């Protein structure tokens, strides 16, 4: 089999370790195969190509959910979804190719042990770059495949990108065992065990229970027709029916954009302000006996007080008297979903946003903590932005939990469980519970160790009544953020350098 085709097939296999398949041993074996391909590459160009086509296989399969989103946008042909997946993969594959090129250039020539260490370090850095460059796309870091294993606890120490490096070390360990390089295998095994063990020992214990009851609502409302005027009353009625079920707690959590009419409007005209007051009154009626509602909604902005100029995708905290106690505006917006880059050019050739509407969303200032009655210090991450490791918490004002309302209704059967897995990693890294309310699933309660305490599956309406899980004191990652995976990468490079110096000495001793 030709190396590039083999690399592509290995990439496909590696994506099977992500949700919803969760075949994580395949991901490890695929990386063992990729390391072998890089080690046997005859040139730097060949190593780059093998890494690139491996990544193409991984992204095309792992990101297939993006194609589903085009079904809900009639302004563009639906088949364009698969073109978008392939084009995005062509770009994203550059970063893994960089890692394989660095591994071949600096890790090859002494032994496989050094190659594995350099590859893991390079992957940490390039995966961070993928999550950062050009607004970033952090979806499916390879470390997320380890979430079902005890190795995932390492994220509290080295973060998600460091966890990805750890997965590559394990893949390298498999290759070295096959080659019967026992000493190098022992070194990799000891290193992986040391990182995991240190993370477990250094992770603080969970604080006492909060005894704060709340209700998460999943109305099972699809994307079809959601933004039409006639649908707004139906959505609120469905949310109210579920919210007011018996034994209603004081705190309600609704999904992203649960309220489709504006809850705040920057236009001064009395008509618009009357519409806002009507929307808040309708929301108040659906709250029933609850004293606090956290809900996704929309704010209309106006540059001149007359015309709508933009909007924000927001989370509102609303009390039983219709007062807005605080608002969080989504900071990390989705290109082509919440705003259209280069709008004049792309609109002229017939492209538009995947989400309907002519107004682009404005970004908010970033992670914020609101101190709210009944529930205390709340942190917020709206939908997609929960995937960005190290960017979800205000470290100067640490919350007691994260609320992550989302709308995965247009991402098919693969997108929602992948999204949830990444939200669980944020809870594990930060030592914070994560509460998720979505229109169609998967709504969940995640504890401060990233474990699922309760969930509602895809395609089912329902509620989760639960006490707010307790947080942990800050983990090391919560204190230092993405400094730690970079420190881990430097440690791997240092170990590779030392192994390169020690091996020639050992060979000279044997010759003497």
Rosetta blueprint (number, residue, H / E / L):
1 X L
2 X L
3 X H
4 X H
5 X H
6 X H
7 X H
8 X H
9 X H
10 X H
11 X H
12 X H
13 X H
14 X H
15 X H
16 X L
17 X L
18 X L
19 X L
20 X L
21 X L
22 X L
23 X L
24 X H
25 X H
26 X H
27 X H
28 X H
29 X H
30 X H
31 X H
32 X H
33 X H
34 X H
35 X H
36 X H
37 X H
38 X H
39 X H
40 X L
41 X L
42 X L
43 X L
44 X H
45 X H
46 X H
47 X H
48 X H
49 X H
50 X H
51 X H
52 X H
53 X H
54 X H
55 X H
56 X H
57 X H
58 X H
59 X H
60 X H
61 X H
62 X H
63 X L
64 X L
65 X H
66 X H
67 X H
68 X H
69 X H
70 X H
71 X H
72 X H
73 X L
74 X L
75 X L
76 X L
77 X L
78 X L
79 X L
80 X H
81 X H
82 X H
83 X H
84 X H
85 X H
86 X H
87 X H
88 X H
89 X H
90 X H
91 X H
92 X H
93 X H
94 X H
95 X H
96 X H
97 X H
98 X H
99 X H
100 X H
101 X H
102 X H
103 X H
104 X H
105 X H
106 X H
107 X H
108 X L
109 X L
110 X L
111 X L
112 X H
113 X H
114 X H
115 X H
116 X H
117 X H
118 X H
119 X H
120 X H
121 X H
122 X H
123 X H
124 X H
125 X H
126 X H
127 X H
128 X H
129 X H
130 X H
131 X L
132 X L
133 X H
134 X H
135 X H
136 X L
137 X L
138 X L
139 X L
140 X L
141 X L
142 X H
143 X H
144 X H
145 X H
146 X H
147 X H
148 X H
149 X L
150 X H
151 X H
152 X H
153 X H
154 X H
155 X H
156 X H
157 X H
158 X H
159 X H
160 X H
161 X H
162 X H
163 X H
164 X H
165 X H
166 X H
167 X H
168 X H
169 X H
170 X H
171 X H
172 X H
173 X H
174 X H
175 X H
176 X H
177 X H
178 X H
179 X L
180 X L
181 X L
182 X H
183 X H
184 X H
185 X H
186 X H
187 X H
188 X H
189 X H
190 X H
191 X H
192 X H
193 X H
194 X H
195 X H
196 X H
197 X H
198 X H
199 X H
200 X H
201 X H
202 X H
203 X L
204 X L
205 X L
206 X E
207 X L
208 X L
209 X L
210 X L
211 X L
212 X L
213 X E
214 X E
215 X E
216 X E
217 X E
218 X E
219 X L
220 X L
221 X L
222 X L
223 X L
224 X L
225 X L
226 X L
227 X L
228 X L
229 X H
230 X H
231 X H
232 X H
233 X H
234 X H
235 X H
236 X H
237 X H
238 X H
239 X H
240 X H
241 X H
242 X H
243 X H
244 X L
245 X L
246 X L
247 X L
248 X L
249 X L
250 X L
251 X E
252 X E
253 X E
254 X L
255 X L
256 X L
257 X L
258 X L
259 X L
260 X L
261 X L
262 X L
263 X L
264 X E
265 X E
266 X L
267 X L
268 X L
269 X L
270 X H
271 X H
272 X H
273 X H
274 X H
275 X H
276 X H
277 X H
278 X H
279 X H
280 X H
281 X H
282 X H
283 X H
284 X H
285 X H
286 X H
287 X H
288 X L
289 X L
290 X L
291 X L
292 X E
293 X E
294 X E
295 X E
296 X E
297 X E
298 X E
299 X E
300 X E
301 X E
302 X L
303 X L
304 X L
305 X L
306 X L
307 X L
308 X L
309 X L
310 X E
311 X E
312 X E
313 X E
314 X E
315 X E
316 X E
317 X E
318 X E
319 X E
320 X L
321 X L
322 X L
323 X L
324 X E
325 X E
326 X E
327 X E
328 X E
329 X E
330 X L
331 X L
332 X L
333 X L
334 X L
335 X E
336 X L
337 X L
338 X L
339 X E
340 X L
341 X L
342 X L
343 X H
344 X H
345 X H
346 X H
347 X H
348 X H
349 X L
350 X L
351 X L
352 X L
353 X L
354 X L
355 X L
356 X L
357 X L
358 X L
359 X L
360 X L
361 X E
362 X L
363 X L
364 X L
365 X L
366 X L
367 X L
368 X L
369 X E
370 X E
371 X E
372 X E
373 X L
374 X L
375 X L
376 X E
377 X E
378 X E
379 X E
380 X E
381 X L
382 X L
383 X H
384 X H
385 X H
386 X H
387 X H
388 X L
389 X L
390 X L
391 X L
392 X L
393 X L
394 X L
395 X L
396 X L
397 X L
398 X L
399 X L
400 X L
401 X E
402 X E
403 X E
404 X L
405 X L
406 X E
407 X L
408 X L
409 X L
410 X L
411 X L
412 X H
413 X H
414 X H
415 X H
416 X H
417 X H
418 X H
419 X H
420 X H
421 X H
422 X H
423 X H
424 X H
425 X H
426 X H
427 X H
428 X H
429 X H
430 X H
431 X L
432 X L
433 X E
434 X E
435 X E
436 X E
437 X L
438 X E
439 X L
440 X L
441 X L
442 X L
443 X E
444 X E
445 X E
446 X E
447 X L
448 X L
449 X L
450 X L
451 X L
452 X E
453 X E
454 X E
455 X E
456 X E
457 X L
458 X L
459 X L
460 X L
461 X L
462 X E
463 X E
464 X E
465 X E
466 X E
467 X E
468 X L
469 X L
470 X L
471 X L
472 X E
473 X L
474 X L
475 X L
476 X H
477 X H
478 X H
479 X H
480 X H
481 X L
482 X L
483 X H
484 X H
485 X H
486 X H
487 X H
488 X H
489 X H
490 X H
491 X H
492 X H
493 X H
494 X H
495 X H
496 X H
497 X H
498 X H
499 X H
500 X H
501 X H
502 X H
503 X H
504 X H
505 X H
506 X H
507 X H
508 X H
509 X H
510 X H
511 X H
512 X L
